[in-house]
Amino acid sequence: MPYVDRETRKRLDAGGRPRTAGELNYCITKLVDEYTGTKGQLSYGIINEVMGVLDCARHEFYRRIAAPYEDRKIMENGEVYRNRPTD
């Protein structure tokens, strides 16, 4: 949840970098809140737009960062799945 203490909010709002997952969540939440505030009255379309952007960012992070990391760990530690499709 993005509910970090007041001192942490001050640091982050002044441009400090997030140090924890909660702080990162706070920064993302603030950015989304600022964006939706520029759009006028909240609507399904705006909510859907933001949800789509967040989902695309999540998928791109997985594709570019998480998947290569997991592939490297498979090479280092061995496969776990026995029943996987053959290439």
N, C-alpha and C positions, 0 to 999 in steps of 0.2 A: 504494500500500500504506500501511497506517496505522502503519508503523514509523518514527516520528520520534524524534529523539535525546532523551535524558533531560531536558535543560534545556527543550526545547520541551514535552515532556509535563508538566513541572512547571507551566509557564506556562498551558497549556491546562487542566490539571486544577484550577488555582486560579481558573478562570473567564475566562481570556484568550480573545480571539476568534481563530479561525483566520485565518492570513494566506496560506496556500497551499492547493492542492488536496490535498496529502498531509496537512496539518493538519486540513482539513475531514473527510477520510476518517477520520482518527484519532478526531475528536470523534463522528462518526456511529457508528463501530465501538464506542467506549466506551459510548455510549448503548444500542446494541443489546445489548452484553454485559451491561450492568446490567439491562436489561429481561429478557433470557432468564434471568439469574440469579435472578430473583424467581419464575420459573415452575416451579421444581422440576427434576426430571430432564429433560434435553433429549430431545425427541421429534420425529418427523416433523411433527406438528401444530404445534409451536412454531416449527420452522424454516419451515414453510409460511406460518404467520401473519406472521412477520417479513419473509419474502421478499415477501409480498403487500403489506405496508405500504410497504416500500421501493419496490416497483414502482409503487404508487399515487402515492407522493410524487414519483417520477421523472416519471410521466405528468402530474401536476398542474403540476410545474415547467415541463415542456415546453409545456403548454397555456397557462399564464398568463404565462410569461416568454420562453421561447425562440421560440415561434411568432410572437408579435407583433414581437419583435426581427427575425426573419427576414423577416416581411412588410414591415417598414419598410425593410430593406436592399434588398428587391426593388424597392420604389418609388424608392429613391435610386439604385440601380446598374443596374436593368434585370433582366428575366427571363432565366434561363439555359435552362430547359426549353422545347423547341419542341413536343414531343409531350405535351401535358397535356390532360386533359379540359376541355371547355368548361362554363361554369356555366349 
